[in-house]
Amino acid sequence: MTATEETRNGFGRVHRKEDARFIRGKGTYVDDIRLPGTLFGAVLRSPHAHARLLSVDTTAAEAHPQVRAVITGAALAELDLAWMPTLSGGVQAVLATDKVRFQGQEVAFVVAESHYAARDALELIDVDYEALPPVVDARKALDEDAPVIRDDLEGRTGNRIFDWEAGDAGHADRVFAESDVVVAQDVLYPRVHPAPLETCGIVADMDKVTGKLTVWTTTQAPHAHRTVYALVAGLPEHKIRVVSPRHRRRLRQQGRDLPGLRVRDRRVDRDGPSGEVDGGPLREPDDHLVRPGTTTCGARSPRPGTGGSAACG
């Protein structure tokens, strides 16, 4: 084998296949997908880390000539859509109803005829907050006098959100009791967030003739997304197609079904035929077309028999 020969068994030089498209600006991101009649969305976020919502006045925003709808937590509550389940078995607000519990929490959502109109309308929404003491330290969140963040939950008197055990506790106790040396250490895991080249985005096209929904979104968990859309929209899963274009949101960021993703940046409802962009079909070789299935996510204990707990702050 010469120095210039390449192998396909993990050794030698292997050309990257995707670089040519992206460095020439030929990649297809969700923001590149433009359908006729597209409506745009923008999210109003709380400037407070902890505050009670006294009122949300959307009158001026709704009067904007290019605004189609302004959605609040109260409106979602009437449809029983204001809260969503979490991976830890709890619930989390899609749009705030009673109070905001972290800085940047979603308070209202505007749908308008252009991206700029949607952003402008956010400034027309008048929110009256009653600022509450924030909790900014996870350890201090467990203090007896710490403000209770999730006081919406019946019986909640503190900020410990769950206790978790895995494995055989008795066996683990015996192993530690028989050990010559036992080392204990508290580990503080700081807040961390990925910083992808392409941020979260979604384009949804509902074809009223066929009753089928096509969704383009920056996700690596299209099966889970389709299940969620079916539950929220009341559509059978076989009428929902989720397309995940070639994007730059990888490295352990997949499957992030956060409240903001429910009411994100791009929504569309049009009567024309779907699946066409700029006169041609929107389809890339590496699109992920959803088939029936589920996606789950869990956590692992650091060693058998040990437990864990967490606090919100």
C-alpha positions, -999 to 999 in steps of 0.1 A, spaced: 0 0 0 14 34 -10 13 65 12 -14 80 -10 -38 50 -8 -68 53 14 -85 26 35 -120 22 47 -112 2 79 -106 31 102 -69 37 93 -55 62 69 -71 94 55 -108 95 49 -123 124 31 -152 143 48 -182 142 25 -202 171 39 -176 199 39 -179 209 2 -216 217 6 -213 238 37 -182 258 29 -199 267 -4 -231 278 13 -251 249 -2 -263 233 30 -300 233 38 -308 247 72 -343 250 86 -342 288 82 -336 282 44 -370 266 40 -394 291 27 -429 281 19 -457 302 3 -478 319 30 -454 312 58 -463 328 92 -435 336 116 -434 333 154 -415 350 182 -414 343 219 -417 368 247 -394 358 275 -393 369 312 -365 393 323 -370 380 359 -357 348 374 -386 345 398 -418 366 396 -455 363 398 -476 371 367 -501 397 377 -514 404 342 -505 399 305 -521 425 282 -519 415 246 -544 441 233 -519 463 215 -500 434 200 -532 419 186 -541 452 170 -509 451 149 -519 449 113 -496 420 105 -502 399 137 -524 369 132 -525 356 168 -510 362 203 -509 331 225 -505 332 263 -504 306 290 -540 314 299 -551 306 264 -531 273 265 -546 265 299 -581 266 283 -570 239 259 -552 219 287 -519 225 269 -502 249 293 -481 222 310 -460 194 296 -444 163 312 -407 163 319 -381 135 317 -380 134 356 -417 126 358 -428 161 367 -445 189 347 -432 221 332 -449 252 318 -451 256 280 -461 292 285 -461 307 321 -495 309 337 -491 317 374 -455 328 377 -421 326 359 -395 304 375 -363 312 355 -350 341 336 -359 337 299 -390 316 306 -416 318 278 -445 341 286 -463 347 253 -460 337 216 -468 359 186 -477 347 151 -473 373 124 -469 377 86 -432 384 89 -403 378 113 -399 415 119 -436 421 126 -436 392 151 -406 407 169 -421 442 169 -453 429 184 -434 414 214 -427 450 225 -464 457 224 -472 431 250 -476 446 285 -467 422 313 -471 432 350 -447 412 372 -444 409 409 -407 403 415 -400 374 440 -367 364 457 -347 343 432 -328 311 440 -294 312 422 -275 285 442 -285 249 441 -271 242 476 -289 272 491 -320 261 473 -323 234 500 -322 258 529 -353 258 550 -359 296 544 -353 294 506 -381 306 484 -401 276 471 -400 277 433 -425 250 424 -453 261 448 -478 252 421 -474 215 432 -496 204 459 -477 196 491 -445 210 479 -426 228 508 -391 228 494 -370 228 463 -359 192 463 -374 179 431 -368 141 433 -349 114 452 -335 86 430 -321 52 438 -308 24 415 -293 -10 422 -291 -32 453 -288 -9 483 -280 -38 507 -252 -52 485 -237 -17 481 -238 -12 519 -219 -45 524 -193 -36 498 -186 -3 514 -186 -18 549 -160 -44 538 -138 -18 520 -104 -8 535 -109 28 523 -141 47 515 -139 81 499 -169 104 498 -171 136 478 -198 161 469 -196 170 432 -212 202 420 -223 200 384 -224 235 370 -250 247 345 -240 238 310 -255 244 276 -244 235 241 -237 262 215 -245 248 181 -239 265 148 -276 260 140 -300 269 168 -335 254 174 -360 259 146 -391 244 131 -412 248 99 -447 232 99 -469 228 69 -505 215 74 -521 204 41 -558 209 47 -567 188 16 -549 156 27 -550 163 64 -513 156 66 -487 176 86 -451 179 74 -426 193 99 -390 203 92 -371 206 125 -336 206 139 -338 174 159 -321 140 160 -351 125 177 -378 127 149 -397 97 162 -402 113 196 -412 146 181 -438 130 159 -454 113 189 -456 146 207 -471 164 177 -497 136 174 -507 139 211 -509 177 210 -526 181 176 -548 151 178 -535 137 145 -527 100 139 -490 95 136 -492 81 101 -504 116 89 -473 133 104 -440 134 85 -410 148 104 -379 158 83 -346 165 100 -324 182 74 -286 180 75 -279 204 103 -253 214 129 -270 206 163 -253 174 173 -229 162 200 -253 152 228 -279 179 221 -305 156 204 -339 150 217 -343 184 234 -381 186 237 -382 218 257 -413 240 261 -398 266 237 -396 240 210 -434 237 211 -439 273 201 -407 281 183 -397 303 154 -414 291 123 -451 280 119 -470 278 86 -506 270 77 -513 271 40 -537 255 15 -513 248 -13 -495 215 -20 -468 205 4 -433 192 -2 -423 218 -28 -397 246 -22 -387 269 -49 -403 247 -75 -385 215 -65 -390 188 -39 -374 194 -5 -355 162 1 -319 155 10 -301 122 8 -297 122 46 -332 133 56 -346 112 84 -382 101 75 -401 90 106 -414 55 111 -433 42 141 -412 41 171 -404 58 204 -374 74 220 -366 73 257 -340 90 278 -328 81 312 -300 86 337 -275 63 353 -264 61 389 -227 66 395 -225 32 413 -250 5 422 -270 10 453 -264 47 456 -291 74 454 -293 109 441 -313 140 446 -316 173 428 -328 208 436 -342 235 414 -329 270 416 
